[in-house]
């Protein structure tokens, strides 16, 4: 009987192991900065009419110093840098993130953001690449977006 109890306890411990421990270790405790951000098909800027596939070219200068952090308590924090896009913009904004698996792929969900659910295509200590398969920019066109982020010192 004791053997059966010990075996059950070990199985229970193994089931409680964090399935995403490796991903969390790579994500957390770093500043992540967007270094590439493309969409397909192109997006047309509503004020200028210019067509963009590289959304970094369309980004406001004030967002150039923005970065993200993933915290150990499942918080996703967007830091708006020193240069704010408006006087009402806070220094940062926090929400929750979760990691899930679907058909062998790792998905990152960030509540309350434009990229609510992304597929993590690659993740290393220095960089990560996201695919956002159903990216809606509010113009009725669904796009595929690719975002590359680099870990900052």
ROLUMGU-176265 format. One record per residue (C-alpha): residue number from 0; x, y, z. Coordinates in Angstrom, 1 decimal, padded with zeros to 4 digits. Layout:
// residues N
<node nr="NUM" px="X" py="Y" pz="Z"/>
...
***
This chain:
// residues 153
<node nr="0" px="000.0" py="000.0" pz="000.0"/>
<node nr="1" px="002.8" py="002.4" pz="000.9"/>
<node nr="2" px="004.4" py="001.7" pz="-002.5"/>
<node nr="3" px="001.2" py="002.6" pz="-004.3"/>
<node nr="4" px="000.9" py="005.8" pz="-002.3"/>
<node nr="5" px="004.5" py="006.8" pz="-003.1"/>
<node nr="6" px="004.0" py="006.1" pz="-006.8"/>
<node nr="7" px="000.8" py="008.1" pz="-006.9"/>
<node nr="8" px="002.5" py="011.0" pz="-005.2"/>
<node nr="9" px="005.4" py="011.0" pz="-007.7"/>
<node nr="10" px="003.0" py="010.9" pz="-010.6"/>
<node nr="11" px="001.1" py="013.9" pz="-009.1"/>
<node nr="12" px="004.3" py="015.8" pz="-008.7"/>
<node nr="13" px="005.3" py="015.1" pz="-012.3"/>
<node nr="14" px="001.9" py="016.4" pz="-013.5"/>
<node nr="15" px="002.3" py="019.7" pz="-011.6"/>
<node nr="16" px="005.6" py="020.4" pz="-013.4"/>
<node nr="17" px="005.4" py="023.7" pz="-015.4"/>
<node nr="18" px="005.0" py="022.6" pz="-019.0"/>
<node nr="19" px="006.4" py="026.0" pz="-020.1"/>
<node nr="20" px="009.3" py="026.3" pz="-017.7"/>
<node nr="21" px="011.8" py="026.6" pz="-020.6"/>
<node nr="22" px="009.8" py="029.3" pz="-022.4"/>
<node nr="23" px="009.2" py="031.2" pz="-019.1"/>
<node nr="24" px="012.9" py="031.2" pz="-018.3"/>
<node nr="25" px="013.7" py="032.6" pz="-021.8"/>
<node nr="26" px="010.9" py="035.2" pz="-021.6"/>
<node nr="27" px="011.1" py="036.6" pz="-018.1"/>
<node nr="28" px="013.4" py="039.2" pz="-016.6"/>
<node nr="29" px="014.3" py="040.9" pz="-019.9"/>
<node nr="30" px="013.4" py="044.0" pz="-021.8"/>
<node nr="31" px="012.0" py="043.0" pz="-025.2"/>
<node nr="32" px="012.1" py="045.5" pz="-028.0"/>
<node nr="33" px="010.3" py="045.2" pz="-031.3"/>
<node nr="34" px="013.0" py="045.2" pz="-034.1"/>
<node nr="35" px="010.8" py="044.0" pz="-037.0"/>
<node nr="36" px="007.1" py="044.1" pz="-037.6"/>
<node nr="37" px="005.5" py="043.3" pz="-041.0"/>
<node nr="38" px="002.0" py="042.5" pz="-042.3"/>
<node nr="39" px="000.7" py="040.8" pz="-045.3"/>
<node nr="40" px="-001.2" py="042.0" pz="-047.2"/>
<node nr="41" px="-000.2" py="045.7" pz="-046.8"/>
<node nr="42" px="-001.9" py="048.2" pz="-044.6"/>
<node nr="43" px="-002.8" py="051.7" pz="-046.0"/>
<node nr="44" px="-002.3" py="054.6" pz="-043.6"/>
<node nr="45" px="-005.7" py="056.3" pz="-043.2"/>
<node nr="46" px="-004.3" py="059.9" pz="-043.2"/>
<node nr="47" px="-001.5" py="059.6" pz="-045.8"/>
<node nr="48" px="-002.7" py="056.8" pz="-048.1"/>
<node nr="49" px="000.8" py="055.3" pz="-048.0"/>
<node nr="50" px="000.9" py="051.5" pz="-048.2"/>
<node nr="51" px="003.0" py="049.7" pz="-045.6"/>
<node nr="52" px="004.1" py="046.1" pz="-045.2"/>
<node nr="53" px="006.8" py="047.2" pz="-042.6"/>
<node nr="54" px="004.8" py="048.7" pz="-039.8"/>
<node nr="55" px="007.9" py="050.1" pz="-038.1"/>
<node nr="56" px="008.1" py="052.6" pz="-040.9"/>
<node nr="57" px="004.6" py="053.8" pz="-040.1"/>
<node nr="58" px="005.2" py="053.9" pz="-036.3"/>
<node nr="59" px="005.3" py="057.2" pz="-034.5"/>
<node nr="60" px="008.8" py="058.3" pz="-033.3"/>
<node nr="61" px="007.5" py="058.4" pz="-029.7"/>
<node nr="62" px="007.1" py="054.6" pz="-029.7"/>
<node nr="63" px="010.7" py="053.9" pz="-030.7"/>
<node nr="64" px="011.8" py="053.5" pz="-027.1"/>
<node nr="65" px="008.9" py="051.3" pz="-026.0"/>
<node nr="66" px="009.7" py="047.8" pz="-024.7"/>
<node nr="67" px="007.9" py="044.8" pz="-023.1"/>
<node nr="68" px="008.6" py="042.7" pz="-020.0"/>
<node nr="69" px="007.3" py="039.4" pz="-019.0"/>
<node nr="70" px="007.2" py="039.0" pz="-015.2"/>
<node nr="71" px="007.2" py="035.8" pz="-013.2"/>
<node nr="72" px="003.7" py="036.5" pz="-011.9"/>
<node nr="73" px="002.3" py="036.2" pz="-015.4"/>
<node nr="74" px="002.2" py="039.9" pz="-015.9"/>
<node nr="75" px="003.0" py="041.4" pz="-019.3"/>
<node nr="76" px="004.1" py="045.0" pz="-018.9"/>
<node nr="77" px="004.4" py="047.4" pz="-021.8"/>
<node nr="78" px="006.7" py="050.3" pz="-021.0"/>
<node nr="79" px="006.2" py="053.4" pz="-023.0"/>
<node nr="80" px="009.8" py="054.7" pz="-022.7"/>
<node nr="81" px="010.9" py="058.2" pz="-021.9"/>
<node nr="82" px="009.3" py="059.7" pz="-025.0"/>
<node nr="83" px="005.5" py="059.6" pz="-024.6"/>
<node nr="84" px="003.1" py="059.8" pz="-027.6"/>
<node nr="85" px="000.7" py="062.0" pz="-025.5"/>
<node nr="86" px="000.7" py="063.7" pz="-022.1"/>
<node nr="87" px="-002.0" py="061.3" pz="-020.9"/>
<node nr="88" px="000.1" py="058.2" pz="-021.7"/>
<node nr="89" px="001.2" py="056.4" pz="-018.5"/>
<node nr="90" px="004.8" py="055.2" pz="-018.0"/>
<node nr="91" px="003.6" py="051.6" pz="-018.4"/>
<node nr="92" px="000.6" py="049.3" pz="-018.7"/>
<node nr="93" px="000.2" py="045.9" pz="-017.2"/>
<node nr="94" px="-002.0" py="042.9" pz="-018.1"/>
<node nr="95" px="-001.7" py="039.1" pz="-017.9"/>
<node nr="96" px="-000.1" py="036.7" pz="-020.3"/>
<node nr="97" px="-000.6" py="032.9" pz="-020.6"/>
<node nr="98" px="001.2" py="030.2" pz="-022.6"/>
<node nr="99" px="-000.6" py="027.3" pz="-024.2"/>
<node nr="100" px="000.1" py="024.5" pz="-026.6"/>
<node nr="101" px="-002.1" py="023.7" pz="-029.6"/>
<node nr="102" px="-001.1" py="021.1" pz="-032.2"/>
<node nr="103" px="002.5" py="021.2" pz="-031.0"/>
<node nr="104" px="002.8" py="024.9" pz="-031.3"/>
<node nr="105" px="003.3" py="027.4" pz="-028.4"/>
<node nr="106" px="000.9" py="030.2" pz="-028.2"/>
<node nr="107" px="001.2" py="033.4" pz="-026.2"/>
<node nr="108" px="-002.0" py="035.2" pz="-025.2"/>
<node nr="109" px="-001.8" py="038.7" pz="-023.8"/>
<node nr="110" px="-005.2" py="040.1" pz="-022.6"/>
<node nr="111" px="-006.2" py="043.5" pz="-023.7"/>
<node nr="112" px="-003.6" py="044.1" pz="-026.5"/>
<node nr="113" px="-003.8" py="044.3" pz="-030.3"/>
<node nr="114" px="-001.8" py="041.1" pz="-030.6"/>
<node nr="115" px="-004.1" py="039.1" pz="-028.2"/>
<node nr="116" px="-002.9" py="035.7" pz="-029.3"/>
<node nr="117" px="000.4" py="035.0" pz="-031.1"/>
<node nr="118" px="002.2" py="031.9" pz="-032.1"/>
<node nr="119" px="005.7" py="031.8" pz="-030.9"/>
<node nr="120" px="007.6" py="030.7" pz="-033.9"/>
<node nr="121" px="011.1" py="030.9" pz="-032.3"/>
<node nr="122" px="012.4" py="031.8" pz="-028.8"/>
<node nr="123" px="016.0" py="032.1" pz="-027.7"/>
<node nr="124" px="017.7" py="034.0" pz="-024.9"/>
<node nr="125" px="018.3" py="036.9" pz="-027.3"/>
<node nr="126" px="015.3" py="037.0" pz="-029.7"/>
<node nr="127" px="011.8" py="035.8" pz="-030.3"/>
<node nr="128" px="009.6" py="035.8" pz="-033.4"/>
<node nr="129" px="005.8" py="035.9" pz="-033.3"/>
<node nr="130" px="003.2" py="035.1" pz="-035.9"/>
<node nr="131" px="-000.2" py="036.7" pz="-035.5"/>
<node nr="132" px="-002.3" py="034.8" pz="-038.0"/>
<node nr="133" px="-005.5" py="036.8" pz="-037.8"/>
<node nr="134" px="-004.3" py="040.4" pz="-037.2"/>
<node nr="135" px="-007.1" py="042.9" pz="-037.4"/>
<node nr="136" px="-006.0" py="046.6" pz="-037.8"/>
<node nr="137" px="-009.6" py="047.9" pz="-037.7"/>
<node nr="138" px="-010.0" py="048.4" pz="-041.4"/>
<node nr="139" px="-011.9" py="045.2" pz="-042.2"/>
<node nr="140" px="-008.9" py="043.4" pz="-043.6"/>
<node nr="141" px="-007.5" py="040.4" pz="-041.8"/>
<node nr="142" px="-003.7" py="040.1" pz="-042.1"/>
<node nr="143" px="-000.9" py="037.9" pz="-041.1"/>
<node nr="144" px="001.6" py="039.8" pz="-039.0"/>
<node nr="145" px="005.2" py="038.8" pz="-038.1"/>
<node nr="146" px="007.0" py="040.4" pz="-035.2"/>
<node nr="147" px="010.6" py="040.0" pz="-034.1"/>
<node nr="148" px="011.7" py="041.1" pz="-030.7"/>
<node nr="149" px="015.2" py="041.4" pz="-029.4"/>
<node nr="150" px="016.3" py="041.1" pz="-025.7"/>
<node nr="151" px="017.9" py="044.4" pz="-024.5"/>
<node nr="152" px="020.6" py="044.8" pz="-021.9"/>
***
